[in-house]
Amino acid sequence: MIKREKYLSRIRGFYHKDLIKVISGIRRCGKSILLTQIIDELKEQGISEKQIIYINFEDYDYSFIKTGNDFHEYVKDRILINEKNYLFFDEIQVIQEFERVINSLKVKYDTSIFITGSNGKLLSGELATFLAGRYVSFSLYPFSFSELCELKKIDKSKVTDEILYEYMIWGGLPQRFSLESEEQTKTFLRDVYDAIVLRDIIQRAGVKDVELFGRIIEYLVCNPSQLFSPQSMSDYFLSINRKVSKETIYNYLEHITTSLIMSKVSRYDIRGKRILTKLDKYYLTDMGLGRIRNSGFKLEMGALLENVVYNELLSRGYDVYVGKTRNGEIDFVTIKDNLKEYYQVAYYLYDENVIEREFGAFNNVPDNYPKYVLSFDKMDFSRDGIIHKNILDFLLDNKY
């Protein structure tokens, strides 16, 4: 397994601080491995085994811990009183009232606490109330394309379009790379999908109309990179003789994004410099999960590529929005350290009309922040200060 340096580099500065480190990410994206890598680095720094407590709440060995009281008693009995304790709690959301326990351990003992969860609302509710100003959060994603190449030990000069095509279809969940066949990959992805949908959403969130919920996910997967609203989805279902309220759709969309299987991307008014609240886009956190859900999977390469770029930008630590201009749209507006960048994504720049469309999207952007057009083309089409980059070069640029 590779060392996930882009994430470790962000967390290292907090290893010994008493701020709680909260790491969230979709199931099977590598959170447990990341925790073990942090533990290994702590041991290299001289932290002893007895100072470290690690609990993976998906491990049956800890199935006796069901309540906050069970959790507190187990950890309290192992805490060192006169030394700093490093506490690691993996998939903590399964424990009732874990927020109160974390708060108590932080207040009473000398601790550095790391927690992970597969829920986008891990920081909501009581945890946020108890720990306001006392935690830092990090998002973990499946392998990026450059991490895939590192894992497979593919030299940058030997990376081909075909390798990226395979990644665009089957995604980057780490465990799939140890599987030997396409059938094994499908089985693995189907199991992950079922765990997210059946356990994390339908059971825990109490979804009542399972069939409708599945249709909404399929609708999003089959219409990638499109702008949606609860109203437009309600109109779609009405067109197929299914009446669904906007409130129901809104709630189900909320469950989908909370499970981290998809992300909602808001539009950003470039001229007005404000986030718009109507019409959002939804992108898959891992492309392979879309492949499993969409039985009639169409290789809409431009849309798949846009999804890959979106995930890449998130993994680099950007806040990402869909850009709204006076007369059109820009695929992505990114903000990091108060600096903006703009991105257009195209499969190929086939002809002058396509070139004009992609580069012309920036005509109504009245600033001098970097502007990029990304595509599979090898030829450099840069013009008028707008930078064209081959998609492989962009994805292999370890910019974090």
N, C-alpha and C positions, 0 to 999 in steps of 0.2 A: 504494500500500500504506500502511496506517495505521501510526502509531508505536505500538508495543505498550508503552505507558507503565506498565501495572501490573507488568510484568516488569522493564523497565528501571529502575524506581524501586527495586526490590529489589537489583539488581545494581550500580548506580552506586557505592555506597559501597565496592565492592571493585575498581573499575577499576584502581587503581594499587597495590594490595596484592599481595604475592607469594603469597597463597593461590590455589590453582588453582580456577578457576570451572568447575564441571561442570554442563552444561545438558542435561537429558534430555527426550525427548518422542517421541511416535509419529511415524512417517514422515509427511512433508508437512504438519506442523503449523506450520512457519514458523521452524525453528531457524536456517537459513542467513540468512534475512532479519533475524532478531534480531541475529546476529553483525555483519551489515553496518551495522545501526543503531548498535551499540556502537562500531564502527570510525568511523563518521561523527561520533559524539559525541567520540571521542578526538581526531580531527583538528580539531574545533572548539575543543578545549582546547589545541591547539598541538603535538600529537604528530605527528611527520613521517611521511611515507609509508615512508621507509627503516627506521623503527623497527617497522614492522608486517609480520608474516609471516602470510599466510592460505592455508590449504590446505583445499580441499573434497575429501575422499577419494572422493566419488562422481563427481568431474569426471575425465573420461578423460585430461586433460592430466597427471594425477598417477598414472596407472595403473602407471607404472614403480616406484612406491613400494609394495613388497609386504611387506617384512620390517621388523622394528624397526631393523636396521642401515641399510637404505635410508633409512628415515625420519630416523634420527639424522644420517646424513651430509648429507642434503639441507638440514636445518635448520641444522646446525652451520656449514656453509659460508656461511650468510646472516646469522648472528647478529652483532650489533654488540658489540664488546668493552667499549667505554667509555660506552655509553648503555643506557637501559632498553629492553628489547625487549617487544613486545606480540604474543603468539603465539596464533593462532586455528586450531584444528584441528576441522574439521566432519566428523561421522560417523566418528569415529576408531576405532570398534570393529572396522573391517575390517582394521586393521593388526595383524600378529602382534607380541606383546610391546610394544604401545604403552605399557604401564604403566611399563616400565623406561626407555623413552626420555623420557617426561614427567618422571619422577623425576630423571633425569640432567640434563635441561635446567634444571630448577628449582634443583638443587644447584650447578651449575657457572656459571650465568649470571644476570645481573640481568633477571628476566623477570616478566611478568604473563601467565599462561597461561589461555586459555579453550578448553574442549573441549565438543563436543556428541556425543550418541549416541542411537540409537533402541532402546536396550536397557535394561530396568529393572534389570539387574545390572551396569551400567557401573561401579558403585562396589563391586562384589564382588571377591573373590579378591585378586589381587596388588595391584591399584590401591589397595584399602583398606589392605592391609598396608604398602605402600611409603609411602603418603601420609597415614596416620592423623594427624589433627589438622592437616593441611596443605591441606585443600580445603574449599570450601563448595559445596553442591549446590542446584540450582534445577530445578523441573519446569515445562515449557512445554506448553500445551494448545492445541487448535484454537481458533478465534475463539469468544469468548463471544457471547451474544446482543447485548450492548451494543456489542461491537466490530463485529459485523455491521452494526448500525444506523449506527455511525460510518463504516464503509467505504462504505455505500450513501448516506450523508449524509441519513439519515432523522431529522427532528426528533422529539424525544421525544414531543411532543404529537400526532404523526401516526402513531405506531407502532400497529399493529392486531394483533388476535389472529391474523389470517391470516398475517402475517409470521412470527410465532412458530411457527405450525403448520408452515410450510415449513421452518423451521430445525429443528424437532423431527424431521422426516422425513429431511432431507438433510444435516444436520450443519453443522459449521463449519470444515472443512479449507479454508485460505485460497484455494488454487488453484481451487476449484470456482466461486468467485464471478466468475471471468473467463470462464466457459463460457457458451455461448449457448442451450443447449437441455437438456432433461431427458435426452435420449439421450447427449449429451456428458458430462453429470454422471455418469450410470450407468457409462459407459466409464471415466472417470477414477477413480471410487471402486472399480470392479472391479479396475483395475490396481494401485491402492494396496493393496487387500486381498490380491491375489495376491502382491505384493512382500513384504508382511509375513508371510503364511502360508507361501508357497513358499520364499522366500529366508531370512527371518529365523528361521523356526521349523523347517520340515520339513528344509531342507538343513543349516542350521548346528547345529540341536539333534539331528539324526539321528532324527527321528520315523519309526518303522517302519510303523505302521498308519495310512496317510494317510486312508483312508476313515473309520476310527473317529475320528480327530482332527477331521475335518470335521463329523462327527455331534455331537461334544461342543460345538463352537462353535455349531452350529445349535441345539442344545438350549438353550444359555444365551441365545441371541438370541431364541428363540421363547418363552422363559419369563422375561421381564424382571422385575426387582425381586422375585425370589423367593429364599428362603433355600435354600441347597444345601449338601450335604456329599458327599464321595466315595462314602459309603455309599448315599445317596439316589439318586445318579446311577447307581451300580452296579445298584441295584434296578430303576431305570427300564429300563436296557438288558436286564436279565434278563427283564423283562416283555415285551420284544419279541424274546425268544429270542436274545439276544446276551450271552454271559458275558464280563464285563470286570472285572478285579480293581480293588480300591480303589487299589492302588499305581500302576497304569497311569493311572487317572483323575487321581490326585493329580499325577503327573508331567506329564500333558498340561495340566492346569489351571495348573501352574507355568510351562510354556512360553507359555501364552496371556497370562498377566499379565506375564511378562518381556518379551514383545514389545510391551507397552503397548497392545495393541488393546483390552484390558479391564482393569478394576481390581477387585481383591478387597477387600471391605469387611467388617471384623470386627465382631462385636457387642460392645457395651459395657454392662456391668452397672452401671446408674445407681446403684442402692443400694449395691452392693459396691465401686463405683469401680474396676473391673478389666476388662480385655479378655478376652472369652471365646474359646475356641479351637475350638468346634464350631459348625457352621452359619454360612456366610458368604453374602454377596450379591455378585453380579458385575454391574458396570455398564460399558457401552460407553464408550470414550474419545471416540468420534465416532459420532453417531447414523446418519450416512449409511452407514457400514460395516455396520451391522446391517441396513439397508434392502436392501443388496446381497446379504447372505448369506441373509436370510429370504425365500425366493421366495413364500411364502404370507403375506407381511407383513400383520399385523393391526394396525390403528390402536388399540392399547390406550393411549388417551391418558393415563390416569392413570399408567401405568408409564413411558411415554415422558417425561412431565413430571417424574416423580421422577428419572429419569436425567439430564435437563437440569439440575435443581436440584443434584444431586450434583456434576456437572462444574463448575457455577458456584461451588459452595462450595470445591472444590479450587483453582480458579483464583484465588480470593480468599486463598489461603494457609492455609486451615483444615486441621487434621487431622479426618477425618470418620469416624464410626462409625454403625452401626445401634444404636439404644438398646433395651436390654432392661429392662423394668420387671417388677414382681412378677407382673402378670397380663397383660402384653401387650408391645407394641413401639412405639417411636417411630421414625419414618423415619430421622431423622438427629440425632446428637449431634455438635456441632463443638467443637473446642478450639483456641484460639489465644491466645498470651500468658497461659496459665493461666486463661483465662476460657471458660466454656461458653455455648453457645446450643443451643436445641432447635428442630427443624423437623418439622412434619407437612405433607405435600403431597397435595392432592386436586384432581381435575379441576374439579369444581363441587361446591359445598355445596348439593345438590339439595333436601334437606328436613331436618326437625329430627332425624331419625335419623342422617343423615350428619353433620350439625353436631355432634351429641352424640358420635358416634364419633371424629371428628377432634379436637375440643377435649377430650373425655374421656380421650384417650390420655395427657394430662399429669396426670391425677388422682393418680398414684402417684409423682410426681417431687417429692421433698422439699427443693427449694431454690428460690431466687428468681432464678436466671439467666433471661435473656430466652427467651420461648417464642413461636414463630410458627406460624401456619397459613397456607399459601400455596395460592391457587386462582385460577381465571380469573374469579371473581365480582367485579363492580364494587362491589357493596354491601359496606360494612365490617361484618363479623360479630364484631369483637373483643369479648371478654367475660372477666370474672374475671382480668384482668391478662394474658390471652393475646392477642397481637397478630395480627390477621388482615391479610394484605397481598395485594393483587392481584398476580398473578405477573409482569405486565409491569413494575409499579412496582419489584418486588424485583429483577428481572433488569437493569433500567436504572439501578439504584442502584450507581454505581461505587465500591463499598466495598472498598478494598484498601489 
